[in-house]
Each structure stands twice: as structure tokens, then as C-alpha cells.
Amino acid sequence: MDVVRYTQAAPLLRRPVLIAAFQGWNDAGECASAALDALAVELEAAPFAEIDGEEFFDFQVARPTIHQGPDGARVLDWPENRLRWAGLPGTDRDVVLLNGTEPNLRWRTFSRAVLEVADRLGIELVVTVGALQVDVPHTRPTPLTGSATDPALLERIGVATSDYEGPTGITGVLHQAVADAGLAGLSLWAGVPHYLAGASFATGTLALAEALVGLFDADVSLDELARDAITQREEIGELVADDEELASYVSELEERIDAAADALGSTDTAELPDSSVSGDELAAELERYLRDRDR
């Protein structure tokens, strides 16, 4: 059975790139999924296909939800992975956005389904986007790391190469499947302050969106995201100031990051090795995610 259901005819695209993000363990602070949602809204992306969730979800783990619709009727929402497309302003490219929920089952089959879509649409580059919790303060630039089939892709946006080894999610599995298939691939990760684990993190969302826009030199406004990030940063600052223990911890993180920057003679903490993702941090984040899910 074909697990990709086309709700519209597959579009004819110009030098297309596919960008994918998944809610779940790959998406600390909802940064990756929110970045794609923001781009979809700004670009007025049109849906054209979805991946059948029946094949890939354990609905006792990723449960459907019920809400009341505008007309008062009860609406059932299932975990999903949707495909939307739009032109990239200021470029000769179109973009396909794959945004949804990390599947529970059959990751290899899921990855093959995405690759079949990429082949059908003539995708030239697949970008996977994720975020995870690390020991960085919210008052410093969001650290970005990544891996790519061509290092020039990372150099173009000034992102450090990740040397991570350890557990991964569907984001890492899909990136590897892309590389194994001989497609150009880029995996981009943002580091989110772990003490903000329970909230969306607009600064991380902005950092990922800026990197994606910069990768293609696209003419896409991120002003609204920037305003949200500034407002939230002020709100976080007020909350931290009211918690003496947390304020002390954040100050300690700031000193650590700044000392590392001084030692390297750099003012850009987003590229510091000490701010990048380590294997121990990612393994710890997986354990935290599983504990939170069980609760």
C-alpha cells in the first residue's frame, strides 16, 4: 500500500529543496516544528500530500486528540505528517515542508516513503531540522550545530560541524537515509536551555528559521518571529529574576560561556565548542523526554 496520500496533484517544482521537522524528542522547545510552521505561514505554503499515520504510530503512545470546532462539533485530530510547498522569494527555488510528529514505528519504511516523495518531486537537497536541550543560558545566542553531505552547506551559514555519537531520532535516521541514497543532505540542530524544557523557545525558533532562510539567501521576513523572541526573552528574564536559585544557575552558565569565548578570542558564543551538543547531553535528554512522556 502507498503510505503517501496526495490530496492534490504533485506540483511541478523549480530546483526544489525539502525541509523536514518532527515534534517529539527531536524538537526541544518546539523550535524545529515552530520554525517550519512560521515559514509555512510566511510563504503561504499549500498542502498537497500527507503520510498515512496508521502505518507509523502507536496510538497508545501518540494519542489522537479531540477538540471543539468553530461550529461546536467535536473534531478528532490524529498524529500526522503533512507535506506543503511554496516558492522561495528571491530565489529560483521552490520548497517542500514536511512537518508533523515523530513516528513510533517502522522508521526505515517511513524514511523510504519520504525518499520516494523526494524522487517524485525532483528534490535536490533534503534539510532535517531538530532541537535539543543543552547547558546554555537563554541570554546568549542559540548554538547551532549540524552535519552535511557537503561541508560547504554548513560553511554557508556559519554552523559548526557536530561530532555527536549516540541515540538519535527520526531526524537523524532520515538524514542518514538521504545520505545513503546519494542525495544532498543537511541536518541542522539548535541547542535549547534545558531549564526551559516545558515551554516553547522563540529564540531557538528564530535561530533555525534564520539559518534556513540564509542557506538559500531567500527574501523571507522573520520580523514577527524576532518580535516574539524579544518579548519572550524579557518574560523569561523576569521569571528567572524571581527565582534566586535559577538566577544563580543562569549566571553561572553565562560566566562559563563568556569565559570560553574569551579563551578563543571570539564574541560569537553560538559557535563555541562548549555550547555544542554532546553525546552525554543528548542521551540525558532522551531519558528526560521518556520520563516526561510517562508522566
C-alpha positions in Angstrom: 0.0 0.0 0.0 1.2 3.5 -0.8 1.7 5.3 2.5 1.8 8.7 1.0 -1.6 10.1 0.1 -1.7 13.0 -2.4 -4.6 15.3 -1.7 -3.6 17.5 -4.7 -1.7 16.7 -7.8 2.1 16.5 -7.2 3.4 20.0 -8.0 6.0 20.8 -10.7 8.7 22.5 -8.8 11.8 24.6 -9.6 15.1 23.2 -8.1 13.2 22.1 -5.1 14.5 21.6 -1.5 12.7 19.6 1.1 12.9 20.7 4.8 11.6 18.3 7.5 10.9 18.7 11.2 9.1 16.5 13.7 7.5 17.1 17.1 8.8 14.9 19.9 12.2 14.2 21.2 13.8 15.8 18.1 12.0 19.1 19.0 13.1 20.7 22.3 11.3 23.9 22.9 9.2 23.2 19.8 11.9 25.1 18.0 12.1 23.0 14.8 8.4 22.4 14.2 7.7 26.1 15.0 10.3 27.3 12.6 8.7 25.3 9.8 5.2 26.5 10.8 6.5 30.1 10.7 7.9 29.6 7.2 4.8 27.9 6.0 2.7 30.9 7.2 5.1 33.5 5.7 5.3 31.6 2.4 1.6 30.7 2.3 2.6 27.1 1.7 -0.1 24.9 0.1 -0.7 21.4 1.4 -0.6 18.6 -1.3 0.1 15.3 0.5 0.3 13.5 3.8 1.9 10.4 5.1 -0.6 7.8 6.4 -0.3 7.8 10.2 -2.0 4.4 10.6 1.2 2.8 9.4 3.6 4.5 11.7 2.0 5.4 15.0 1.3 3.5 18.2 -1.9 5.4 19.2 -1.5 4.5 22.8 1.8 6.5 22.8 0.9 9.2 20.3 -2.7 9.5 21.1 -5.2 11.4 18.9 -6.8 14.4 20.5 -10.4 15.8 20.5 -11.3 19.5 20.4 -14.4 21.5 19.7 -14.6 23.1 16.2 -15.8 26.5 15.3 -19.3 25.2 14.7 -19.4 23.4 18.1 -18.9 19.9 16.6 -16.3 17.6 18.2 -13.2 17.2 16.0 -10.8 14.3 16.2 -7.1 15.1 15.3 -4.7 12.3 14.5 -0.9 12.5 14.7 0.1 13.4 11.2 2.9 14.3 8.8 1.9 16.8 6.2 3.7 18.0 3.0 3.3 21.6 1.8 5.0 23.5 -0.9 5.7 27.2 -1.8 8.1 29.3 -3.8 11.1 30.7 -2.1 11.0 34.5 -2.7 14.2 36.0 -4.1 15.5 32.6 -5.4 14.9 30.3 -8.4 13.8 27.5 -6.0 10.6 26.0 -4.5 10.5 24.5 -1.1 8.6 21.5 0.3 7.9 21.5 4.0 7.4 18.2 5.8 6.2 18.9 9.3 4.5 16.6 11.8 5.1 14.1 14.6 7.9 11.7 15.1 6.6 8.2 14.2 6.7 5.4 16.7 7.1 2.6 14.3 8.8 1.5 11.0 11.3 4.3 10.7 13.1 2.7 7.8 9.8 2.4 5.9 8.9 6.0 6.8 12.3 7.2 5.5 11.8 5.3 2.3 8.4 7.0 1.8 10.0 10.4 2.2 12.7 9.5 -0.3 10.0 8.3 -2.8 8.4 11.7 -2.4 11.8 13.4 -2.9 12.4 11.3 -6.1 8.9 12.0 -7.5 9.3 15.8 -6.9 12.9 16.0 -8.1 14.2 17.2 -4.7 17.8 18.4 -4.9 18.5 18.9 -1.2 16.9 17.5 2.0 17.3 19.5 5.2 16.3 18.0 8.5 15.8 20.3 11.5 15.9 19.5 15.2 16.4 20.9 18.6 17.5 19.5 22.0 18.2 20.6 25.5 21.8 21.7 26.4 23.5 23.6 29.1 23.3 27.1 27.6 21.7 30.3 29.0 18.7 32.0 27.3 20.7 35.2 27.4 23.3 34.1 24.8 23.0 33.3 21.1 21.4 29.9 20.4 24.1 27.4 19.5 23.7 25.7 16.2 25.4 22.5 15.0 24.9 20.3 12.1 26.2 17.7 9.6 26.0 17.6 5.9 26.9 15.5 2.9 28.8 18.6 1.6 30.6 20.6 4.3 30.1 23.8 2.2 26.5 23.7 3.2 27.4 24.3 6.8 30.1 26.8 6.0 27.5 28.9 4.0 25.5 29.6 7.2 28.5 29.5 9.6 27.4 26.4 11.6 29.8 24.2 13.4 30.1 20.5 12.4 28.6 18.2 15.0 30.8 15.3 16.3 27.9 13.7 18.2 27.7 9.9 18.7 24.8 8.3 20.5 21.0 7.8 20.4 19.1 9.5 17.6 15.5 10.1 16.5 13.7 10.1 13.2 15.5 13.3 12.2 18.9 11.5 12.4 17.6 8.4 10.7 16.1 10.3 7.8 19.3 12.3 7.3 21.3 9.1 7.1 18.8 7.6 4.7 19.2 10.7 2.5 23.0 10.3 2.5 22.8 6.6 1.8 20.5 7.3 -1.2 23.1 9.7 -2.7 21.1 12.8 -2.1 22.5 16.1 -0.8 21.5 16.4 2.8 21.9 18.8 5.7 21.0 18.2 9.3 20.6 21.3 11.5 20.2 21.4 15.3 19.6 24.2 17.8 20.6 23.9 21.5 17.8 25.0 23.9 18.3 25.9 27.6 17.4 22.8 29.5 15.7 24.8 32.2 13.1 25.9 29.7 12.2 22.3 28.8 8.5 22.7 29.3 8.0 25.8 27.2 8.3 26.8 23.5 11.5 28.8 22.9 11.1 31.6 20.4 14.8 32.5 20.3 15.7 29.0 19.2 12.9 29.0 16.6 14.2 32.3 15.2 17.8 31.0 15.0 16.7 27.9 13.0 14.5 30.0 10.7 17.3 32.5 10.1 19.7 29.7 9.2 17.2 28.1 6.8 16.5 31.5 5.1 20.2 32.3 5.0 21.0 28.9 3.5 19.2 29.9 0.3 19.5 33.7 0.5 15.7 33.8 0.4 13.8 37.1 0.8 11.6 36.0 3.7 10.6 38.3 6.5 11.2 37.0 10.1 10.2 40.2 11.8 7.3 38.7 13.7 9.4 35.8 15.0 12.1 38.3 16.1 9.5 40.3 18.0 8.2 37.2 19.7 11.7 36.2 20.7 12.4 39.6 22.2 9.1 39.6 24.1 9.7 36.1 25.4 13.2 36.8 26.4 12.0 39.7 28.6 9.4 37.5 30.2 11.9 34.7 30.9 14.2 37.3 32.4 11.5 38.4 34.8 10.7 34.8 35.8 14.4 33.9 36.3 14.9 37.0 38.4 12.1 35.9 40.8 13.9 32.6 41.4 17.1 33.1 43.3 18.5 29.6 42.7 17.7 29.6 39.0 19.1 33.1 38.6 22.3 32.0 40.2 22.5 29.0 37.8 21.9 31.1 34.7 24.6 33.5 35.9 27.0 30.5 36.2 26.2 29.4 32.7 26.8 32.9 31.4 30.2 33.0 33.0 31.1 29.6 31.6 30.1 30.6 28.0 31.8 34.0 28.2 35.0 32.5 29.6 35.1 30.1 26.7 34.5 32.9 24.3 37.4 34.9 25.8 39.7 31.9 25.7 39.0 31.5 22.0 39.2 35.2 21.3 35.6 35.1 19.9 32.5 37.1 20.6 30.2 34.7 18.9 29.1 32.2 21.5 26.9 30.4 19.0 30.0 28.7 17.6 31.7 27.8 20.8 32.6 24.1 21.2 31.4 24.2 24.8 28.0 25.2 23.6 27.6 22.4 21.1 25.7 19.2 21.7 27.5 16.3 23.3 26.6 12.7 23.3 26.0 12.7 27.1 23.7 15.6 26.8 21.6 14.0 24.0 21.4 10.7 25.9 20.3 12.6 29.0 17.7 14.5 27.0 16.3 11.2 25.7 15.9 9.9 29.3 14.2 13.2 30.3 11.8 13.0 27.4 10.8 9.4 28.2 10.2 10.2 31.8 8.1 13.3 30.9 6.1 11.2 28.4 5.4 8.5 31.0 4.1 11.1 33.4 
